[in-house]
Amino acid sequence: VKGYLGPEQLPDCLKGCDVVVIPAGVPRKPGMTRDDLFNTNATIVATLTAACAQHCPEAMICIISNPVNSTIPITAEVFKKHGVYNPNKIFGVTTLDIVRANTFVAELKGLDPARVNVPVIGGHAGKTIIPVISQCTPKVDFPQDQLTTLTGRIQEAGTEVVKAKAGAGSATLSMAYAGARFVFSLVDAMNGKEGVVECSFVKSQETDCPYFSTPLLLGKKGIEKNLGIGKI
């Protein structure tokens, strides 16, 4: 482990990197949406990704900084500006939505959350978070009213944490777990492990939206195949 500090050490920090994970930025306070973080976090992400484009243009870039729905397009534009854009290597980390969906479904059904897998598609804010519970493995069924409540809770779980912390920040430990899970999966795939699938918010042709989260087959060069929305 090596530590680096400040803008002057950023080039040395990034040179030779294979994977860059960016969680930097301000957390949400009660009453704020993820959009309210835009001005501060957009600038931070633009600065850091510009340095990545210059010093490690081939690296996998994993963005956690919110609003992810906006920080991923920013990253793409920064990489385009530097002439090193590769859409298969830029990821918006939405894994926390999957971890939450898995946990809440497991709690309701008395299952082990580590063995539940709910794909979550769309984006990473409020109603753009779409848990596809019909595709859950193992297969689960809920009555419509319970399904509506469950979907709403998954969508607003981040806000639930922000309110509970009452101004002291947003999700930290669960986000660290989710970020680690995504990066471990990506590194496994880069090292040749087959069949690694994670959902992530990426450049997409799956819908009318230019960026969209769906399950992705990961490989040595990043996204090997976008598995799309599937049957819903």
Disulfide bonds with the S-S distance in Angstrom:
none
